[in-house]
Amino acid sequence: MLKSNIPIANIRFFDKTPTVADLERRFSRFLRGFREQRCAAEQIERFAEDGPTETFDLSVNSLSTQDKIKIERRALRYVELQEAATGMQHLKTEDRNALRRLQDGATVSRISNEYDADVLAATLHEEMPWMAPATEHSMRKSVREGRPSIQFAPLLLLGPPGIGKSHWARRLGKLLEVPTTVVEATGEPASFALIGSQRGWGSAGPGKIVETILRERCADPIIVVDEVEKAGDVNSDKGLRFSLTDGLLPLLERMTASTWQCPYYRVQFDLSWVGWVLTANGLRGLPEPLLSRCPPLELPPVSKQHLVGFAQRLGRAHNLPDEAVAVIEEIILSCHGDIGGPSLRTVKRMIERAEIAYSRPLLH
């Protein structure tokens, strides 16, 4: 995976910001030097016209009160203008230091060619073939257009619980070599957890998107909003809405995401590189504006055949003996019908318990 750095925040950094006292000293030195040069030029001119008629003092070391007032004003103005140029003049030192992690920009990952994009998709499909509608969401477009990062349209994965929707998103992040952050809509239904909150709130903070970008110095993480249909409405005592879906809407469109304003830092970020994967068990509770931005991809239940293949791959990854995996396969196949076996979570727990059982010491 190719890596490069891009600027994603509308802020500037300076290697060294002089203090007002430093500037006053520099301006005073300059003014004295300027006046000495001017006096020397005047003396030379007089000498050329009248000859050496008097001795002229070149040391102009004293500055008037008016000079000092002007110097102080200009030093203060210089510092104000430089702070304004950073875009962080309203922030405390600790918040400026947090944003300093973006001084050299943030990294993005890029697939070098269409063949590598197909290999990545094939790997993901081999591991989770029932997620084909999501995997087929082409990543070739970013490669063809020469974008510095892999960009795909926001995904809304719609399917029954336990089929691995969140697991697929995490696996995609690992293959793309980007961090993945999960927001549980059931436990964090307000927009604060995702986008942050303004100063003045008791729990004010930047939100998981910006936290991930700052922590990882990565501009294109994958953000998973799990069970988004359960977020519901969140209203304040004054009737203001703070629902998770409302906070999502401007982030799911590339144009508005590229100029998104963080409510905590009050700094503009380019979040158009973020990969969005939303999961839902049903459409009830999802507002129409969200569905128009993320047309749902319907996913089928996992068949027994796919569950057996998943158990075999996971068993090999955990170095389980063949007889242990065979027992799990028998449990899966003993369920009635082609569909309706244990969920992926249940299969994972069986593999983990089998691993624990086979790693125990033998007691005599």
C-alpha positions as CSV (number, residue, x, y, z in Angstrom):
1,M,0.0,0.0,0.0
2,L,1.4,3.4,-1.0
3,K,1.4,6.2,1.6
4,S,1.5,9.9,1.1
5,N,0.8,13.0,3.2
6,I,-1.9,15.6,2.5
7,P,-3.1,18.7,4.4
8,I,-6.5,18.2,6.0
9,A,-7.0,21.1,8.4
10,N,-7.3,24.8,7.7
11,I,-4.5,25.7,10.0
12,R,-0.8,26.8,9.7
13,F,2.2,26.2,11.8
14,F,5.3,28.3,12.3
15,D,8.6,26.9,13.4
16,K,9.1,29.7,15.9
17,T,6.7,32.4,17.0
18,P,8.6,35.4,18.5
19,T,7.3,37.0,21.7
20,V,6.5,40.7,21.9
21,A,9.7,41.3,23.9
22,D,11.8,39.6,21.2
23,L,10.2,41.8,18.5
24,E,10.6,45.0,20.5
25,R,14.4,44.2,20.8
26,R,14.7,43.5,17.1
27,F,12.7,46.6,16.1
28,S,14.8,48.8,18.5
29,R,18.0,47.4,17.0
30,F,16.8,48.0,13.5
31,L,15.7,51.6,14.3
32,R,19.1,52.5,15.9
33,G,21.0,50.9,13.0
34,F,18.8,52.7,10.5
35,R,19.4,56.1,12.1
36,E,23.2,55.5,12.4
37,Q,23.3,54.7,8.7
38,R,21.3,57.9,7.9
39,C,23.5,60.0,10.1
40,A,26.6,58.6,8.5
41,A,25.3,59.3,5.1
42,E,24.5,62.9,6.1
43,Q,28.0,63.3,7.5
44,I,29.6,62.1,4.3
45,E,27.5,64.5,2.3
46,R,28.5,67.4,4.4
47,F,32.1,66.4,4.3
48,A,31.9,66.4,0.5
49,E,30.3,69.8,0.4
50,D,32.0,71.8,3.2
51,G,35.0,69.6,4.3
52,P,35.7,68.4,7.8
53,T,34.1,71.3,9.7
54,E,32.7,69.4,12.7
55,T,32.7,65.9,14.3
56,F,29.4,64.1,14.0
57,D,28.2,61.6,16.6
58,L,27.2,58.3,14.9
59,S,25.9,56.5,18.0
60,V,22.2,57.1,18.1
61,N,21.5,54.9,21.1
62,S,18.6,56.7,22.7
63,L,15.0,56.2,21.6
64,S,12.3,58.6,22.4
65,T,9.1,57.7,24.3
66,Q,7.2,58.0,21.1
67,D,9.6,55.6,19.4
68,K,9.0,53.0,22.2
69,I,5.3,53.4,21.9
70,K,5.3,52.8,18.2
71,I,7.7,49.8,18.5
72,E,5.4,48.2,21.2
73,R,2.3,48.7,19.0
74,R,4.0,47.2,15.9
75,A,5.3,44.2,17.9
76,L,1.8,43.5,19.3
77,R,0.2,43.8,15.9
78,Y,2.8,41.4,14.4
79,V,2.1,38.8,17.0
80,E,-1.7,39.2,16.5
81,L,-1.4,38.8,12.7
82,Q,0.8,35.7,13.0
83,E,-1.6,34.1,15.5
84,A,-4.5,34.9,13.2
85,A,-2.7,33.3,10.3
86,T,-2.4,30.0,12.2
87,G,-6.2,29.7,12.4
88,M,-5.8,28.6,16.1
89,Q,-5.7,32.0,17.8
90,H,-8.9,31.1,19.7
91,L,-7.5,27.8,21.2
92,K,-5.7,27.1,24.4
93,T,-2.1,25.8,24.4
94,E,-3.1,22.2,25.0
95,D,-5.5,22.2,22.1
96,R,-2.9,23.8,19.8
97,N,-0.4,21.1,20.8
98,A,-3.0,18.4,20.0
99,L,-3.5,19.9,16.5
100,R,0.3,20.1,16.1
101,R,0.2,16.4,15.2
102,L,-1.1,17.6,11.8
103,Q,1.8,19.9,11.2
104,D,3.1,17.7,8.4
105,G,-0.4,16.7,7.2
106,A,-2.0,13.3,7.6
107,T,-1.3,10.1,5.7
108,V,-3.5,8.5,3.1
109,S,-3.2,5.0,1.6
110,R,-3.4,4.3,-2.1
111,I,-3.6,1.2,-4.2
112,S,-1.0,1.4,-6.9
113,N,-3.0,-0.2,-9.8
114,E,-6.3,-1.8,-10.7
115,Y,-4.8,-5.3,-10.4
116,D,-3.9,-4.7,-6.8
117,A,-7.4,-3.4,-6.2
118,D,-8.9,-6.6,-7.7
119,V,-6.5,-8.7,-5.5
120,L,-7.7,-6.9,-2.4
121,A,-11.4,-7.4,-3.3
122,A,-10.7,-11.1,-4.1
123,T,-9.1,-11.7,-0.7
124,L,-12.1,-10.1,1.0
125,H,-14.5,-12.1,-1.1
126,E,-12.7,-15.4,-0.4
127,E,-12.9,-14.8,3.4
128,M,-16.6,-13.5,3.4
129,P,-18.3,-14.5,0.2
130,W,-21.8,-13.7,1.5
131,M,-20.7,-10.1,1.7
132,A,-20.3,-9.9,-2.1
133,P,-22.7,-6.9,-2.6
134,A,-20.4,-4.8,-0.3
135,T,-17.1,-6.2,-1.6
136,E,-18.1,-5.5,-5.2
137,H,-18.4,-1.8,-4.4
138,S,-15.6,-1.0,-6.8
139,M,-12.4,0.6,-5.6
140,R,-11.0,0.8,-9.1
141,K,-12.4,4.3,-9.6
142,S,-9.9,5.9,-7.2
143,V,-7.1,4.1,-8.9
144,R,-8.2,5.1,-12.4
145,E,-8.6,8.7,-11.5
146,G,-5.2,8.8,-9.8
147,R,-6.5,10.0,-6.4
148,P,-4.0,10.1,-3.5
149,S,-6.3,7.8,-1.5
150,I,-8.9,5.1,-1.9
151,Q,-12.3,6.7,-1.8
152,F,-15.6,4.8,-2.0
153,A,-19.2,6.0,-1.6
154,P,-20.6,5.6,1.9
155,L,-22.0,2.1,2.5
156,L,-25.2,1.2,4.4
157,L,-25.0,-2.6,4.9
158,L,-28.5,-3.9,5.6
159,G,-28.9,-7.5,6.8
160,P,-29.8,-9.7,9.8
161,P,-27.6,-9.6,12.9
162,G,-24.6,-11.9,13.3
163,I,-23.6,-12.0,9.6
164,G,-20.3,-10.1,10.1
165,K,-21.2,-6.6,8.8
166,S,-18.9,-4.9,11.3
167,H,-16.3,-7.6,11.0
168,W,-16.2,-7.0,7.2
169,A,-15.6,-3.3,7.7
170,R,-12.7,-4.0,10.1
171,R,-11.2,-6.5,7.7
172,L,-11.5,-3.9,4.9
173,G,-9.6,-1.4,7.1
174,K,-6.9,-3.9,7.8
175,L,-6.4,-4.8,4.1
176,L,-6.3,-1.1,3.2
177,E,-3.8,-0.5,6.1
178,V,-5.9,2.2,7.7
179,P,-7.3,2.5,11.2
180,T,-11.0,1.5,11.9
181,T,-13.1,3.2,14.5
182,V,-16.5,1.8,15.6
183,V,-19.4,3.9,16.9
184,E,-22.1,1.9,18.6
185,A,-25.4,3.7,17.8
186,T,-27.2,1.9,20.6
187,G,-24.8,3.1,23.3
188,E,-24.0,6.5,21.7
189,P,-27.1,7.7,20.0
190,A,-26.2,11.5,20.1
191,S,-24.0,13.1,17.6
192,F,-21.5,14.2,20.3
193,A,-19.7,10.8,20.2
194,L,-19.1,11.1,16.5
195,I,-18.5,14.8,15.8
196,G,-17.8,16.2,19.2
197,S,-19.4,19.0,21.1
198,Q,-18.9,22.7,21.6
199,R,-17.0,24.2,24.5
200,G,-19.2,24.9,27.5
201,W,-20.7,21.4,27.7
202,G,-19.6,19.4,30.7
203,S,-18.2,16.6,28.4
204,A,-16.9,18.8,25.6
205,G,-14.5,17.0,23.3
206,P,-13.6,16.6,19.6
207,G,-15.5,13.4,18.8
208,K,-14.3,10.0,17.5
209,I,-13.6,11.1,13.9
210,V,-11.1,13.9,14.8
211,E,-9.7,11.8,17.7
212,T,-8.9,9.0,15.3
213,I,-7.3,11.3,12.7
214,L,-5.2,13.0,15.4
215,R,-4.2,9.8,17.1
216,E,-3.3,7.9,14.0
217,R,-2.3,11.0,11.9
218,C,-4.4,9.4,9.2
219,A,-6.8,11.3,6.8
220,D,-8.7,8.2,5.5
221,P,-9.7,6.0,8.4
222,I,-12.8,3.8,8.2
223,I,-15.6,4.9,10.5
224,V,-18.2,2.2,11.3
225,V,-21.5,3.3,12.7
226,D,-23.0,0.0,14.0
227,E,-26.8,-0.5,14.1
228,V,-27.5,3.0,13.0
229,E,-31.2,2.4,12.9
230,K,-31.3,2.3,16.7
231,A,-29.8,5.8,17.2
232,G,-33.3,7.4,17.4
233,D,-33.8,11.1,18.2
234,V,-31.9,13.0,20.9
235,N,-33.3,16.3,22.0
236,S,-32.0,18.8,24.6
237,D,-34.1,20.4,27.3
238,K,-34.4,23.4,25.0
239,G,-35.8,21.3,22.1
240,L,-32.5,21.2,20.1
241,R,-31.8,18.0,18.1
242,F,-28.5,16.2,18.5
243,S,-29.3,12.9,16.8
244,L,-26.5,10.8,15.4
245,T,-28.1,10.7,11.9
246,D,-28.3,14.5,11.8
247,G,-24.6,14.7,12.6
248,L,-23.9,12.1,9.9
249,L,-25.6,13.9,7.0
250,P,-23.0,16.6,6.1
251,L,-20.2,14.0,6.4
252,L,-21.7,11.6,3.9
253,E,-21.4,14.0,1.0
254,R,-17.9,14.7,-0.3
255,M,-18.6,18.4,-1.0
256,T,-19.8,19.3,2.5
257,A,-17.3,16.9,4.2
258,S,-14.4,18.7,2.6
259,T,-15.2,21.9,4.5
260,W,-16.5,20.4,7.7
261,Q,-16.2,22.6,10.9
262,C,-15.2,20.8,14.1
263,P,-17.5,22.1,16.8
264,Y,-14.9,21.6,19.5
265,Y,-11.7,23.0,17.9
266,R,-13.7,25.4,15.6
267,V,-11.3,24.5,12.9
268,Q,-12.2,23.5,9.3
269,F,-11.2,19.9,8.4
270,D,-11.3,18.0,5.1
271,L,-13.1,14.8,6.0
272,S,-13.9,13.8,2.4
273,W,-11.2,11.1,2.6
274,V,-13.0,9.2,5.4
275,G,-14.5,5.8,4.5
276,W,-18.0,5.3,5.9
277,V,-19.6,2.0,6.6
278,L,-23.0,2.0,8.3
279,T,-24.7,-1.2,9.4
280,A,-28.4,-1.8,10.1
281,N,-30.6,-4.8,10.8
282,G,-33.7,-3.0,9.2
283,L,-34.7,0.2,7.6
284,R,-37.2,1.3,10.3
285,G,-36.0,4.4,12.1
286,L,-33.7,5.5,9.3
287,P,-34.6,9.0,8.0
288,E,-35.0,9.5,4.2
289,P,-32.1,12.1,3.9
290,L,-29.8,9.4,5.2
291,L,-31.1,6.7,2.8
292,S,-30.8,9.1,-0.1
293,R,-27.1,9.5,0.7
294,C,-26.5,5.8,1.4
295,P,-28.7,3.5,-0.6
296,P,-28.9,0.3,1.4
297,L,-27.1,-2.8,0.2
298,E,-29.2,-5.8,1.2
299,L,-27.2,-8.8,2.4
300,P,-28.5,-12.3,2.7
301,P,-28.3,-14.5,5.8
302,V,-25.1,-16.7,6.0
303,S,-25.6,-20.2,4.6
304,K,-24.3,-23.3,6.3
305,Q,-21.7,-23.7,3.6
306,H,-20.3,-20.3,4.2
307,L,-20.4,-20.9,8.0
308,V,-18.4,-24.1,7.5
309,G,-15.8,-22.3,5.4
310,F,-15.6,-19.5,7.9
311,A,-15.0,-22.0,10.7
312,Q,-12.3,-23.7,8.7
313,R,-10.4,-20.5,8.0
314,L,-10.7,-19.3,11.5
315,G,-9.6,-22.7,12.9
316,R,-6.5,-22.6,10.7
317,A,-5.7,-19.1,11.9
318,H,-6.0,-20.3,15.6
319,N,-3.9,-23.5,14.8
320,L,-6.7,-25.8,15.9
321,P,-6.4,-29.5,15.1
322,D,-8.6,-30.8,12.3
323,E,-10.7,-32.9,14.7
324,A,-11.7,-29.8,16.7
325,V,-12.8,-28.0,13.6
326,A,-14.6,-31.1,12.4
327,V,-16.7,-31.1,15.6
328,I,-17.7,-27.4,15.0
329,E,-18.6,-28.2,11.4
330,E,-20.8,-31.0,12.6
331,I,-22.6,-28.6,14.9
332,I,-23.2,-26.2,12.1
333,L,-24.5,-28.8,9.7
334,S,-26.8,-30.3,12.3
335,C,-29.0,-27.2,12.2
336,H,-32.2,-27.6,10.2
337,G,-32.3,-26.1,6.7
338,D,-29.7,-24.5,4.5
339,I,-30.0,-21.3,6.4
340,G,-30.6,-20.7,10.1
341,G,-27.4,-22.1,11.6
342,P,-25.4,-20.3,14.3
343,S,-24.3,-16.7,13.8
344,L,-20.8,-15.7,13.0
345,R,-20.4,-14.6,16.5
346,T,-21.4,-18.0,17.8
347,V,-18.9,-19.7,15.5
348,K,-16.1,-17.4,16.6
349,R,-16.9,-18.2,20.3
350,M,-16.8,-21.9,19.5
351,I,-13.4,-21.5,17.9
352,E,-12.1,-19.5,20.9
353,R,-13.4,-22.0,23.4
354,A,-11.9,-24.9,21.4
355,E,-8.6,-23.1,21.4
356,I,-8.7,-22.6,25.2
357,A,-9.6,-26.3,25.7
358,Y,-6.7,-27.6,23.5
359,S,-4.2,-25.2,25.1
360,R,-5.0,-26.5,28.7
361,P,-2.3,-28.7,30.3
362,L,-3.1,-32.4,30.6
363,L,-3.9,-33.4,34.2
364,H,-2.8,-36.9,35.3
